[in-house]
Amino acid sequence: MSSDSDKVVFDEAVTQPDKTVLFQSKKWTYINDNSSNGGVFTGQLQFNLNTLANLNQWSDLSQALIQFPVQLRITNTGAAATTSSINQMMATIKNGFHQFVDSAQITIGGTTIQSAQIYLNTDTTFKILTEWSLSELHNWGPSLGITLDDYQLAPDGTSTYTSLDNLPLATSVSAVTGFTLPTASNPGFKTRAQFINNTSNTKDATTILNGIINNAPLLGKGSVNYTQGAVAVGNDVFTLMTLATVRLKDISDCCAKLPPLKNLKGFIYLNYNSGRYVFTTGASGAINGVTAATALYGHTHPGMLGTTGTGFGTTASTWQFTADVCGTATNGCTVPFVSARCYVPYYVASADVDRALTHTKSIRYLERFVTSFYIDRLQSFSGTISPGIVNPKRVTHSDADRRCRQRSNSWLRYSGQLVKRS
């Protein structure tokens, strides 16, 4: 006699595998923000998700991406012109483009699933450092501007300092503590700058080989313009423009757990960080310290200034470092598109699966009514039969009773049932 395990093995052997394909294909669509005007932003990005409902497909917000143009600028605000010798690595973003996100409010189907809470960038950084795997960092880190900051000195030997733990405070901490600490020995800063900071200078290899000065934006890369030479008052010595990419699941735990939804409606509101620092340099071009800090929008400054070299001029001067969400072309730097976009994947389901996954509510009415009317002999009659149901979408009419009786005149009694299905 066969055992139960033998029966299970036999059933698995003769049972045809399930070949049901849930979704036929996966496609992407994007939604432009409603708040910008020609590359000019005013502190908030707005995305109307009702566009997804028009697709009549299964949209997946857990894989959504948000892109927006960002700009870093260093401007000479001193009293006189000076001579610069900086390079394209002088400034870049802090760890991750999510540093530009101050808060987010998300509404789905008329319900707010995430309210706006400030310092969302700090919370997102903590989640990335504690939840990401090395594989996720490798696959997504470069696109999202995320690299691990590690403040270790480049040289390695018994006579040199190997980390900040063994480094005198006065050696590493300048007057701009927390703003530039100390990027000279931070491989994370270098990695981000190598990926984002692509010069548009005509003498460099990329632009010479392609014959296009502003080739970097066409490739979706950051574009940097810098000045080595005289910098007049009010002119920029450094300009960087690039597209910031943020995953919606990283800034929203609710969206990270959302399943694919059909006829998705709602809104996404992102309030971004934008700031400005004023710092001074000495006659040697070395940075002395920050004298003023202003938040244009949000609460933090998403940019990071490099202090690897002096290069800021041959005379003492004042400089302004601005990090902003901006799509306006400046100093030959531009981006592929000037508005913010939300990219959302959607799935095209097979007909059977679509019917199985679609949930609808149906309310049915069953109403019985009797209408009596009299018709004299050799006379006609015109009347209206009303079901008594307000705004019926579909009515089923069935005969219940029809008979004639002979009295002094002929009459017909009619009764029926009307069923509304919605």
C-alpha positions as CSV (number, residue, x, y, z in Angstrom):
1,M,0.0,0.0,0.0
2,S,1.3,3.4,-1.0
3,S,2.3,5.8,1.7
4,D,1.1,9.4,1.9
5,S,4.5,10.6,0.8
6,D,4.3,8.4,-2.3
7,K,0.9,9.9,-3.2
8,V,2.2,13.4,-2.9
9,V,5.2,12.6,-5.1
10,F,2.8,11.0,-7.7
11,D,0.4,13.9,-7.7
12,E,3.3,16.4,-8.2
13,A,4.6,14.3,-11.1
14,V,1.3,14.1,-13.0
15,T,0.0,17.6,-12.2
16,Q,0.6,20.2,-14.9
17,P,2.5,23.2,-13.6
18,D,0.5,26.4,-13.4
19,K,1.3,28.5,-16.5
20,T,-0.9,31.4,-15.5
21,V,0.9,34.7,-16.3
22,L,-0.2,37.4,-13.9
23,F,1.1,40.3,-16.0
24,Q,1.7,40.4,-19.7
25,S,4.2,43.3,-19.6
26,K,5.7,46.1,-17.5
27,K,5.9,49.6,-18.7
28,W,6.8,53.0,-17.3
29,T,5.2,56.4,-17.4
30,Y,6.1,59.7,-15.8
31,I,4.2,62.6,-14.3
32,N,5.5,66.2,-14.6
33,D,5.3,68.4,-11.4
34,N,2.6,71.1,-11.3
35,S,4.7,73.6,-9.4
36,S,7.6,74.7,-11.6
37,N,7.6,77.2,-14.4
38,G,10.4,77.0,-16.9
39,G,12.9,75.5,-14.4
40,V,12.0,77.9,-11.6
41,F,10.8,76.2,-8.4
42,T,9.3,77.7,-5.2
43,G,10.0,75.3,-2.4
44,Q,7.6,72.4,-3.3
45,L,7.3,69.7,-5.9
46,Q,3.7,68.6,-6.6
47,F,2.7,65.4,-8.5
48,N,-0.9,64.6,-9.5
49,L,-1.3,60.8,-9.5
50,N,-4.7,61.0,-11.0
51,T,-2.9,60.6,-14.4
52,L,-2.3,57.0,-13.4
53,A,-6.0,56.3,-13.1
54,N,-6.4,57.1,-16.8
55,L,-4.1,54.2,-17.7
56,N,-6.6,51.7,-16.1
57,Q,-3.6,49.5,-15.3
58,W,-1.8,48.3,-12.1
59,S,0.6,51.0,-10.9
60,D,3.4,50.2,-8.4
61,L,4.4,53.2,-6.3
62,S,6.9,51.0,-4.4
63,Q,9.2,51.2,-7.4
64,A,8.5,54.9,-8.3
65,L,11.4,57.3,-8.9
66,I,11.5,61.1,-8.5
67,Q,13.9,63.2,-10.5
68,F,14.5,67.0,-10.3
69,P,17.3,69.3,-11.4
70,V,19.7,70.7,-8.8
71,Q,22.3,73.4,-9.0
72,L,25.4,74.2,-6.9
73,R,27.0,77.6,-7.3
74,I,30.0,79.4,-5.8
75,T,29.9,83.1,-6.4
76,N,32.5,85.8,-5.8
77,T,30.7,88.3,-3.4
78,G,33.9,90.1,-2.3
79,A,34.8,93.7,-2.9
80,A,37.2,93.1,-5.8
81,A,38.0,90.6,-8.5
82,T,40.4,87.8,-7.7
83,T,42.2,85.0,-9.5
84,S,41.1,81.4,-9.0
85,S,42.8,78.0,-9.6
86,I,40.1,75.6,-8.4
87,N,38.9,72.5,-10.4
88,Q,35.7,70.7,-11.0
89,M,35.9,68.8,-7.7
90,M,35.6,71.8,-5.5
91,A,32.0,71.1,-4.4
92,T,29.4,68.3,-4.6
93,I,26.3,67.1,-2.9
94,K,26.1,65.6,0.6
95,N,25.6,61.9,0.9
96,G,22.6,61.2,-1.3
97,F,20.2,63.3,-3.4
98,H,17.6,62.7,-0.7
99,Q,19.4,65.4,1.3
100,F,17.3,67.8,-0.9
101,V,14.0,66.4,0.5
102,D,12.9,68.2,3.7
103,S,9.4,66.6,4.0
104,A,6.8,64.7,2.0
105,Q,3.1,64.4,2.2
106,I,1.4,61.6,0.2
107,T,-2.4,61.2,-0.3
108,I,-3.9,58.1,-1.9
109,G,-7.6,57.9,-2.7
110,G,-8.4,60.9,-0.6
111,T,-6.6,59.6,2.5
112,T,-3.3,61.0,3.7
113,I,-1.0,58.0,4.2
114,Q,2.0,60.2,5.1
115,S,2.0,63.6,6.6
116,A,4.7,66.2,6.2
117,Q,7.5,65.9,8.8
118,I,10.6,68.0,8.6
119,Y,14.2,66.6,8.5
120,L,13.0,63.7,6.4
121,N,16.5,63.6,4.9
122,T,18.0,62.7,8.3
123,D,15.5,59.9,8.8
124,T,16.1,58.6,5.3
125,T,19.9,58.6,5.8
126,F,19.5,56.5,9.0
127,K,17.2,54.0,7.2
128,I,19.7,53.6,4.4
129,L,22.6,53.0,6.7
130,T,20.7,50.5,8.8
131,E,18.6,48.7,6.2
132,W,20.5,48.7,2.9
133,S,22.5,45.7,1.9
134,L,25.9,46.0,0.1
135,S,24.2,44.7,-3.1
136,E,21.6,47.5,-2.9
137,L,24.4,50.1,-2.3
138,H,26.3,48.8,-5.2
139,N,23.3,48.7,-7.6
140,W,21.6,51.9,-6.5
141,G,24.2,54.0,-4.8
142,P,25.7,55.8,-7.8
143,S,22.3,56.7,-9.3
144,L,21.0,58.0,-6.0
145,G,24.3,59.9,-5.1
146,I,25.0,57.6,-2.1
147,T,28.4,56.5,-1.1
148,L,29.7,55.6,2.4
149,D,31.5,58.5,4.1
150,D,34.6,57.3,5.8
151,Y,36.9,59.9,7.3
152,Q,40.3,58.1,7.0
153,L,43.5,59.7,5.8
154,A,44.8,58.7,2.4
155,P,48.4,57.8,3.5
156,D,48.9,54.6,5.5
157,G,52.0,54.1,7.6
158,T,53.3,54.1,11.1
159,S,54.3,57.7,10.9
160,T,51.0,59.0,9.7
161,Y,47.5,59.3,11.2
162,T,45.2,56.5,10.1
163,S,41.8,57.8,11.2
164,L,40.1,60.7,13.0
165,D,40.4,58.7,16.2
166,N,44.1,59.3,16.3
167,L,44.1,62.7,14.8
168,P,44.5,65.9,16.9
169,L,41.3,68.0,16.7
170,A,43.1,71.1,15.6
171,T,44.6,69.3,12.7
172,S,41.3,68.2,11.1
173,V,38.6,70.5,12.3
174,S,38.6,73.9,10.6
175,A,36.3,76.9,11.3
176,V,33.7,75.4,9.0
177,T,33.1,72.3,11.1
178,G,30.4,70.0,9.9
179,F,30.3,71.8,6.5
180,T,33.7,70.7,5.2
181,L,35.0,68.2,7.8
182,P,37.5,67.1,6.3
183,T,36.8,66.1,2.7
184,A,40.5,65.7,1.9
185,S,40.4,62.3,3.5
186,N,36.8,61.2,2.8
187,P,36.6,58.6,0.0
188,G,32.8,59.1,0.0
189,F,33.1,62.7,-1.1
190,K,35.6,61.7,-3.8
191,T,33.4,58.9,-5.1
192,R,30.4,61.2,-5.4
193,A,32.4,63.9,-7.1
194,Q,33.9,61.5,-9.6
195,F,30.4,60.3,-10.6
196,I,28.5,63.7,-10.5
197,N,31.1,66.3,-11.2
198,N,31.8,66.1,-15.0
199,T,33.5,69.1,-16.5
200,S,32.2,70.8,-19.6
201,N,35.6,72.4,-20.3
202,T,36.5,72.2,-24.0
203,K,40.0,71.0,-23.2
204,D,39.0,67.8,-21.5
205,A,38.8,64.4,-23.1
206,T,35.0,63.8,-23.0
207,T,34.0,67.0,-24.7
208,I,36.9,66.9,-27.2
209,L,36.0,63.3,-28.3
210,N,32.3,64.1,-28.7
211,G,32.8,67.6,-30.1
212,I,30.0,69.0,-27.8
213,I,30.8,71.3,-25.0
214,N,27.7,70.5,-23.0
215,N,27.7,66.8,-23.8
216,A,27.4,65.7,-20.1
217,P,23.6,66.6,-19.8
218,L,22.8,64.7,-23.0
219,L,24.3,61.6,-21.4
220,G,22.3,62.3,-18.2
221,K,25.4,63.2,-16.3
222,G,26.2,66.2,-14.1
223,S,27.7,69.2,-15.8
224,V,30.4,71.5,-14.2
225,N,31.7,74.8,-15.3
226,Y,34.6,76.3,-13.4
227,T,37.0,79.3,-13.8
228,Q,40.7,79.1,-13.6
229,G,41.7,82.7,-13.8
230,A,40.2,86.1,-13.1
231,V,36.8,86.0,-11.4
232,A,34.9,89.4,-11.3
233,V,32.7,90.4,-8.5
234,G,29.3,88.8,-8.8
235,N,30.5,86.1,-11.2
236,D,30.5,82.3,-10.5
237,V,33.7,80.5,-10.1
238,F,32.0,77.1,-9.9
239,T,28.7,75.9,-11.3
240,L,27.3,72.3,-11.2
241,M,24.0,71.2,-12.6
242,T,22.7,67.6,-12.4
243,L,19.5,65.5,-12.1
244,A,18.8,64.3,-8.6
245,T,17.2,60.9,-8.3
246,V,15.3,59.8,-5.2
247,R,13.4,56.5,-4.7
248,L,9.9,57.0,-3.3
249,K,10.3,53.9,-1.1
250,D,13.3,55.4,0.6
251,I,11.4,58.5,1.8
252,S,8.1,56.8,2.4
253,D,7.6,53.6,4.4
254,C,4.0,53.5,3.4
255,C,4.8,53.5,-0.3
256,A,7.5,50.9,0.2
257,K,4.8,48.4,1.3
258,L,2.1,49.3,-1.2
259,P,1.0,46.6,-3.6
260,P,0.2,47.4,-7.2
261,L,-3.0,49.4,-7.4
262,K,-5.5,49.9,-10.2
263,N,-7.1,53.3,-10.9
264,L,-4.7,54.9,-8.5
265,K,-5.5,58.5,-7.5
266,G,-3.8,60.9,-5.2
267,F,-1.1,63.5,-4.8
268,I,2.6,63.7,-3.7
269,Y,4.0,66.9,-2.2
270,L,7.7,67.2,-1.7
271,N,9.1,70.2,0.2
272,Y,12.8,70.5,-0.6
273,N,15.9,71.9,1.1
274,S,17.7,74.8,-0.4
275,G,20.4,76.8,1.4
276,R,23.2,79.4,1.1
277,Y,26.5,79.8,2.9
278,V,28.8,82.7,2.9
279,F,32.5,82.0,3.7
280,T,35.7,83.9,3.5
281,T,39.2,83.1,2.1
282,G,42.6,84.5,2.9
283,A,45.2,85.9,0.6
284,S,46.5,82.4,-0.1
285,G,43.1,81.2,-1.2
286,A,42.6,79.0,1.9
287,I,39.1,78.9,3.5
288,N,38.9,80.8,6.7
289,G,35.3,80.0,7.9
290,V,31.6,80.5,7.4
291,T,30.3,83.9,8.3
292,A,26.6,83.4,7.5
293,A,24.1,80.6,6.7
294,T,20.6,81.1,5.2
295,A,17.9,78.5,4.5
296,L,16.1,79.5,1.3
297,Y,13.7,76.6,1.6
298,G,13.6,73.7,4.2
299,H,16.0,73.4,7.0
300,T,19.4,72.1,5.8
301,H,22.1,72.8,3.2
302,P,22.4,69.8,0.8
303,G,25.7,70.8,-0.7
304,M,29.3,70.0,0.5
305,L,32.4,72.1,-0.1
306,G,35.7,70.6,-0.7
307,T,38.8,71.8,1.2
308,T,41.5,69.8,-0.5
309,G,43.2,72.8,-2.0
310,T,43.5,76.6,-1.6
311,G,42.7,77.8,-5.1
312,F,40.1,80.4,-4.2
313,G,42.1,83.4,-5.2
314,T,45.2,85.5,-4.7
315,T,43.5,88.0,-2.5
316,A,41.2,87.8,0.5
317,S,37.6,87.6,-0.6
318,T,34.1,86.6,0.3
319,W,32.2,83.7,-1.4
320,Q,28.7,82.5,-1.5
321,F,27.9,78.8,-1.8
322,T,24.3,78.1,-2.9
323,A,22.6,74.7,-3.3
324,D,19.1,74.8,-4.9
325,V,16.5,73.0,-6.9
326,C,16.7,74.8,-10.2
327,G,16.5,73.9,-13.9
328,T,17.6,77.2,-15.4
329,A,20.8,76.9,-17.5
330,T,23.7,78.8,-16.0
331,N,27.3,79.3,-17.2
332,G,26.9,76.8,-20.0
333,C,25.6,74.1,-17.6
334,T,22.2,72.6,-18.2
335,V,20.1,69.4,-17.6
336,P,18.1,67.1,-20.0
337,F,14.8,68.6,-18.7
338,V,13.9,71.5,-16.5
339,S,10.9,70.2,-14.6
340,A,10.6,67.5,-11.9
341,R,9.2,64.1,-12.9
342,C,7.8,61.2,-11.0
343,Y,8.4,57.9,-12.9
344,V,6.0,55.1,-12.0
345,P,5.9,51.5,-13.5
346,Y,2.6,49.9,-14.4
347,Y,1.7,46.3,-15.2
348,V,-0.6,45.2,-18.0
349,A,-2.5,42.2,-16.6
350,S,-4.1,39.4,-18.7
351,A,-7.9,39.6,-18.9
352,D,-8.6,36.7,-16.6
353,V,-6.1,37.9,-14.0
354,D,-7.4,41.4,-14.2
355,R,-10.9,40.3,-13.5
356,A,-9.7,38.2,-10.6
357,L,-7.6,40.9,-9.0
358,T,-10.1,43.7,-9.6
359,H,-12.3,44.4,-6.5
360,T,-15.7,46.1,-7.1
361,K,-18.6,46.7,-4.9
362,S,-22.1,46.0,-6.2
363,I,-25.4,47.1,-4.7
364,R,-28.5,45.5,-6.0
365,Y,-32.1,46.6,-5.6
366,L,-35.2,44.3,-5.8
367,E,-38.4,46.3,-5.8
368,R,-41.9,45.0,-6.5
369,F,-44.6,47.4,-7.6
370,V,-48.1,47.3,-9.0
371,T,-49.5,49.8,-11.5
372,S,-53.2,49.7,-12.4
373,F,-54.7,51.5,-15.4
374,Y,-58.0,51.2,-17.2
375,I,-58.7,51.2,-20.9
376,D,-62.2,51.7,-22.3
377,R,-63.4,49.6,-25.1
378,L,-62.0,50.7,-28.4
379,Q,-59.9,53.4,-26.7
380,S,-56.1,53.8,-26.4
381,F,-54.0,54.7,-23.4
382,S,-50.5,56.2,-23.0
383,G,-48.8,56.1,-19.6
384,T,-45.4,56.0,-17.8
385,I,-44.3,53.1,-15.7
386,S,-41.8,54.3,-13.0
387,P,-39.7,51.9,-11.0
388,G,-39.4,54.1,-8.0
389,I,-35.6,53.8,-8.0
390,V,-33.6,57.0,-8.1
391,N,-31.3,57.3,-11.2
392,P,-31.3,53.6,-12.2
393,K,-28.3,52.6,-14.3
394,R,-29.8,49.3,-15.6
395,V,-33.3,48.0,-15.1
396,T,-34.6,44.4,-15.7
397,H,-38.3,44.2,-16.5
398,S,-40.2,41.0,-16.0
399,D,-43.9,40.3,-16.3
400,A,-45.8,39.2,-13.2
401,D,-49.5,39.2,-14.0
402,R,-51.5,40.1,-17.1
403,R,-55.2,39.3,-17.4
404,C,-58.4,40.8,-18.8
405,R,-61.8,40.7,-17.3
406,Q,-65.1,41.5,-18.8
407,R,-67.1,44.1,-16.9
408,S,-69.0,47.0,-18.1
409,N,-65.8,47.8,-20.0
410,S,-62.5,46.0,-20.6
411,W,-59.6,46.7,-18.4
412,L,-56.1,45.4,-18.1
413,R,-54.1,45.1,-14.8
414,Y,-50.4,44.9,-15.1
415,S,-47.8,44.2,-12.4
416,G,-44.1,43.7,-12.7
417,Q,-40.7,43.8,-11.0
418,L,-37.9,46.1,-11.7
419,V,-34.4,45.1,-10.6
420,K,-31.6,47.7,-10.6
421,R,-28.0,46.5,-10.8
422,S,-25.1,48.9,-10.4
